[in-house]
Amino acid sequence: MWRRLTNRRIQVLDLPSLTIMKVNPINAIQIMSPEITINKDYILVEPKEGINSREIRRAVARLFYAPGIPEKNGIWVFREGQEKFSYNDLYRLRDIIKENYPKDVNINKTAIVVESGFQSSMAKSFRQIAEDLPFEIRVFSDFQAAEDWVKE
């Protein structure tokens, strides 16, 4: 089975019979990496180990443009593992967010939860680089503290 994203829809192609099934985009977002879960109070984004900058940019685009995703604060949880992005990618990510950030939204907090020293350094660097974004970013090593902050 093969999946592809086209015009904000997931099409599942079952070759050779070529059966096409349309999926609601709000449910389809959980199929693609990173996993995005919509909770009552926030959106949880969980990139997989070894994520690269392209996958992070795709997740950001899905948050901004997928229909049906509510305007909620977010928590990004980076698990232990080697991420495949560089310091320069952080500037590109900030620029993409600035250019595509929706107008008139209520998103004002994003928590980044990290496990390792490298991840913490990158997250803190991004926080400094992204100071001019229209929402506050904080870095946490404890999920519960991040969740408490996002919900307040």
C-alpha positions in Angstrom: 0.0 0.0 0.0 1.3 3.5 -0.8 0.2 6.8 0.6 0.6 10.3 -0.8 -0.5 13.8 0.1 -2.3 15.6 -2.7 -4.3 18.8 -2.4 -4.5 18.4 1.4 -5.9 14.8 1.0 -4.3 11.5 1.6 -4.9 9.1 -1.1 -4.2 5.4 -0.4 -3.3 3.5 -3.6 -3.6 -0.2 -3.4 -1.8 -1.5 -6.5 -2.4 -3.3 -8.8 -6.2 -2.8 -8.5 -5.6 1.0 -8.0 -8.2 1.5 -5.3 -8.2 5.1 -4.1 -9.6 6.1 -0.7 -10.0 9.7 0.4 -9.2 10.3 4.1 -10.3 13.2 6.2 -7.2 15.5 6.6 -7.7 15.9 10.3 -7.3 12.2 10.8 -4.6 11.8 8.1 -2.2 14.1 9.8 -1.4 11.3 12.3 -0.2 9.0 9.4 2.6 11.2 8.3 5.8 12.0 10.3 6.0 13.7 12.7 2.9 12.5 14.5 0.5 15.3 15.4 -2.2 14.8 18.0 -4.9 17.3 18.8 -5.6 17.4 22.5 -8.2 19.4 24.3 -5.8 22.1 25.5 -2.9 22.0 22.9 -1.5 20.3 19.9 1.2 17.7 20.5 3.9 17.3 17.8 6.2 14.3 18.2 8.9 14.1 15.6 10.5 10.7 15.1 14.1 9.9 15.9 16.4 11.1 13.0 14.0 13.8 11.8 15.4 16.2 9.3 14.7 19.9 8.7 12.4 19.1 5.7 10.1 17.0 7.9 10.0 19.7 10.5 9.1 22.3 7.8 6.3 19.9 6.6 4.9 19.6 10.1 4.9 23.4 10.4 3.1 23.7 7.1 0.5 21.2 8.1 -0.2 23.1 11.4 -0.7 26.3 9.5 -2.6 25.1 6.4 -4.4 21.8 7.1 -8.1 22.5 7.4 -9.7 21.6 10.7 -6.6 22.0 12.8 -7.6 24.2 15.7 -5.7 27.3 16.7 -4.1 26.0 19.9 -0.7 26.3 21.6 1.7 23.5 20.8 4.2 21.2 22.5 6.9 19.7 20.3 8.6 16.6 21.9 12.0 15.6 20.6 12.9 12.1 21.7 16.5 10.9 22.2 18.2 10.3 18.9 20.2 12.0 16.2 18.3 14.7 14.4 19.4 15.5 10.9 19.4 19.3 10.9 22.0 22.0 11.4 22.2 25.4 13.1 21.6 27.1 9.8 18.3 25.1 9.4 17.0 27.0 12.5 17.2 30.3 10.6 15.3 28.8 7.7 12.7 27.4 10.0 12.2 30.8 11.6 11.8 32.5 8.2 9.3 29.9 7.1 7.2 30.4 10.2 7.4 34.2 9.9 6.3 34.1 6.2 3.4 31.6 6.8 2.1 32.4 10.2 -1.6 32.9 9.9 -3.1 36.3 10.8 -5.5 36.7 13.6 -4.8 33.5 15.5 -4.7 32.8 19.2 -1.6 30.7 19.2 0.8 32.4 21.7 2.9 29.6 23.2 5.1 26.8 21.9 6.9 24.5 24.3 9.9 22.4 23.1 10.6 19.3 25.2 14.0 17.8 24.7 15.9 14.9 26.2 19.6 15.3 25.3 22.2 18.0 25.5 22.4 18.4 21.8 18.7 18.8 21.5 18.7 21.3 24.3 21.4 23.4 22.7 19.5 23.4 19.4 16.2 24.2 21.0 17.7 27.1 23.1 19.4 28.4 20.0 16.1 28.3 18.1 14.4 30.1 20.9 16.9 33.0 20.6 16.8 33.0 16.8 13.0 33.1 16.9 12.5 35.8 19.5 10.8 38.0 16.9 8.1 35.4 16.1 4.5 36.3 17.3 4.5 33.7 20.0 6.6 32.7 23.0 8.9 29.7 22.9 10.2 27.9 26.0 12.5 24.9 26.3 11.8 22.1 28.8 13.3 18.8 29.8 10.1 17.8 31.6 6.9 17.1 29.7 4.6 17.9 32.6 6.2 21.3 33.1 5.8 22.1 29.4 2.1 21.0 29.5 1.4 23.1 32.6 3.0 26.2 31.0 1.1 25.8 27.7 -2.2 25.3 29.5 -1.9 28.4 31.8 
